[in-house]
């Protein structure tokens, strides 16, 4: 039945958290019919009101005219009823990173979906085959991992299972082209390579902290000034300690030993409800209290730290290319987009060689 459609024109988004809202906002710029499924009626009403206010602001400032406003209103449904997904060509799941809840959701919505509808998960750590609730959906199931903020990150990860049909894959890659996103196509055994690439740097940064010479802030300052604008520990706090903990557990399931020290710290923080920005305290305190950085500094520490971080970054990148997941050029581009920097791992390596 999926062969009957040649392109995706009607898209459903499930989940009204940060990623669901951001993907919805990014896709409404295009001429797709959209359905946004929220957790309950109150949330749907809230999001619908916010969407209408946004349209009216655009009308007032001349970004759209009355005809465009009406067209957007008619092409978007914000709802709490799964039945509204029935005409979708593609449904993207963006709920909390919890395996049981995701599987339960897919099982619940499956009866409402058409036989040609592609089902995608935006999960950043669960491979698609773990989520499929029904073998009849195998060929239409795929991972479609966007990065936040969606409008600014020109890269997505497409994760195919052994059952994903070529038609499904063609339609998803065509969609990426339509919305101006480059993509990294991955088999499940190599899934989430960008997060895994960054994990090596995060893990090394925590090892450096654990040596007792530099504070989180001092390490972040080095990283922000030389590698990634979002830092390491600030990035943890922004994403959420609980989310990072679950993701790293998933990535390291078959080889947990290198990450035991970092996982132990994240588990301790989660047990104390120190989840980052959302609880006002994580690696940093966001309650307005002064934080001391009065930890002994040593001559040349910046060069040493950068050397260690760049080394693990480049080594992991080399492994990804050796595994033929993608080439150097694409990985450099994807890493730059994901990590919000002007250089990828190979560019950093070449820069060091030329000094």
N, C-alpha and C positions, 0 to 999 in steps of 0.2 A: 504493500500500500504506500510505503514511503516514496516509491519511484514516481508517484503521481504528482509530486510537487518538485519544482525546479529551483525554488528559492524560498527563503524564510521571510514571511511578511507579517506574522502575528506572533508576538513574543509574550510569554508570561514570566513574571518574577515572583519568587516565593521568599518572603522574609523581609521585614521592615527595619532591620538593624542597620548598622553603618554601611555594610557592603551592599545589602539589598537596595537601600535608598540610593546609594551612589551609582549602582548599575542602572537602576530605573532612570535616574536623572540623566545619565550619559546617553542612554538609548532613546529617550524621548526627543532628543535633538533631531533624530532621523524620522523618516516617514513610515515607521512601523506602527501597526496597531499594538497596543500594550495593555496587558492585564497585570495589576500588581496585587498579589494575594497577601493580606496582612493577617496577623495572629488572631484578631478579634474585631468586632464591629467598631469599637471605640477607636482602635488604632487606625482602621481604614478611614473613618471619618476625619480623624486628625490629619492624616497624610493627604487626603483629598482636599481638605481646606488649605493646607500648605501649598499644594500643587496649583490650586486656583489662584491663590495670592501671588505665586510666582509668575503665572501667566499674565495676570493683571499688571504686575510691575513691568514685565516685558512690553506690554501694550502701551503703558504710560510713558516709557522711555523711548518708544519707537522701534524696539527690537523686532516686534511682530505687529501685524495689523489685525483688524477685527476678524477678517476672514481666516487668517492663520490661527488666531485664538480659538475660534469656533471649531476649526478642523482638529486642533489638538484636544479640545474638550471631548469631541465626538470619537476620537481614536483611542482614548485612554479610559480604562475602567480601574478604579481602586476599590477593592472589595475584600470581604472575609469569606466569600462563598467559593469553594473549589469548582463548582459547576461553571463559573465564568471562564475557566481554563479550557473549556471543551473545544474551542475553535483554534487553539494555539498550534503553531507549527513547531515551536520550541518553548520549553519551560526550563528556566534556570533556577535551581535551588540555592538559596543563600542564607540558610538558617544557622543557628549555633553549631559550633564544631563538636558535635556529639554523635557518635556512630548510631546508637540506638534510636535517637530522635530523628535522624536523617532517614534511616530505614523505615521507621514508622510513618514518616511523612510521605515517602514515595508509595508505600503500600496504600495509604489513605487516598492519595490523589489519582492513582492509576485508573480507577473506574471512570473518572471524569474526562480522561484524555482521549483524543482521537487516535486511531490506529497508525497514523503517519507522524504523530508528534514526537520530536526528538526530546529526550530528557537529559538535561545536563546538570552537573553539580559544580558549584563554584568552590567546593572544598579545597583548602590549602594543604591538607595532610592525609585525607582518606582517598585511596584509589577507587575509581568508579565501580569496579567489580565487587567491592565490599558492600555497595549500597543498593545493587539491583534487587528489587523485591520479587520479580517475576521473570522467568526465562523467556517469556514471549516479548519482553522489552529489551533483550540482550543487544540486538543489532542497532537499537535506537538510543543506547545509553552511552554517555561520554563525559569526560571531565572538561570543564571550561573555566579555567582559573584566571579571573581578572585580578589586578592589583590596585590598591587604593593610593591616591584618588584616581578613579577610572579615566576621567577626562585628560589627566596629565601623564598617565603611564601608557605609552604606546606599545605595549607588549601583553600578550596573554599566553597561557600555557594550555595546550590542547592535549588531553590524556585519553588515549584510546585503549579499550580492552581488546582481548583476542576475538571478541564477538562483534565489535563495532563495525558496521557495514561501511563499504566505501562510499555509498550514497550519503550516509550520515556524515562521514568525514568531509565529503565534498561540500555539503551544505553548510557545515560549520566553518570551513576555511573560507567559503564565499562570503559568509556573514562577516568574518574578521576583515576581509578585504573591503567590504561595504562600509564598515565603521572605522576604517583607517587604522586597524591594529595589526602589527606584525605578530607572528605566532611562533612558538616553539612546540613542535609536534613530538610527543613523547609516548613511548610504550610505558606500561604501568611499572615495570621494574626500574625505570629511570624517572619516575614522576616527581614533579616539584623540584626540579633541579636548581632553580634560582634560590628557593628557600634553603635548600641543602648547601648550596654554594656559600650563602651568607652565614649559615650556621657554623661553618668552619671558622670564619672570622670571629663570630660571636663567642664561640667556645674558647678560642685562643685569647680573646680579650678578657674573659673571665679567669682563665689561668693566670694571666698577667696580674690581674687584681689580687688573686689569691696569694700571690707571692709577697704581698704586704708592703709594697713600696709606693704604689700609686692608688689614688682614690678612683671611684667611678667617674667623677667629674674630670679628673685629670686625664684619664684614658679617653673619655668622650671628647675632650678638647683636642687631643691629638688626632683622633679619628675625624672629627668634624672639620678640622683645619686642613687635613691632608688626604682623607679617603672618602668618607660618606657624610653628607651634611646632617643626616638624622642621628649620627652617633651609633653607639651600641646599646648602652643601658637606657638611654632616652627612648630608643626604638622599642625596647622591651616594654617600657612603661606605656608607650603610646598604643601598642598592639594589645597589651593586657598580659599580665604574668600568667594567668590561667590559660589563656589561648596559646601562648608560647610554650608552656609546659606540655600541653596536650599535643601540640604539633611536633615538638622535638621528640617526644616519646614515640610518635608514629614514625618519624623519619629514622629513628635509631633503633627500631624494634629488633632488628636482626644483628645489631652491633652496638649495644648500649654502653659498653665500657668506656670509650673515649669521652662520653658526655656525662658520666656519673656525677662528677663534681658540680657541674652546672645544673643538672636535673635536681640534685639534692638541694641546692640553694633555691631553685624555683618552687620546689615542693614545700620547703620551709616557709617561703613567703606566702604561698597560697594558703597554707594552714593558718597563717596569721592574718589572712584577708588583706595582704599588702599587694594589690593587683595592679598598681600603676595609677595612671591619671584618673581612671574611673572610680577609684576609692581614695584618691587624693594622697596616696602614699605607695611607693614601690621601691625601686632603687633610689628614687629621689622623693623628697617630701614636697607636696604641692599645697601645703597649708599656710604658706607665707612665712615659715620659720627659716632663719638663716642657717645655711649649711657650711660647715667648715671644711676647707680643703688643705688644712695645715698638716699635710703629710710630707715627709722628707722627699725632696727632689734630688736626683743625682745627675751629674753632667752627662750629656749624651743620651739620656733616657728616651727622648723623642725618637731618635734615629733607631734605637734598639727596638722599641715598641713597633714602629712602622715596619721595620725589617721583618719582624715575626709575623705581623698581620698580613703583610703583602705576600709573604712566602706561602702561608696556608691558603690564601686567596688564589694565588697563581697555580699552586699544586693541584687544588681541587678543580680549577678550570681546565687544566691540562688533562685531568682524568676524564672530565665530561667530553672533551673533544676526542680523546683516545677511544672512548666508548661509542663514538660516532653518533651522539645525540644531536649535535649540531657542529658547525664549523667555528673557527675563531672569530670571524667577523660577526656572525649572528650572535654568538655568546657575548662578545664585547658590547654589542648594541643592547641586547636584552638586559645585561647586568647594569649598564648605565641607566636605562629606563627604570629598572626596579629600584636601584639604590640611589637614584637621584644625584648622579655625579657625572662629570664630564669625561671620565676615563673608565674603561673596563679593565679586567684583570690582565689581559695581554698588552693593552696600552701601557699600564703601569709597569709591566715587566720590561717592555721595550724602552720605556723612559729610563729605567734604572740602568739598562745596559749601555745607553748612550751617554751616561754621565761620566 
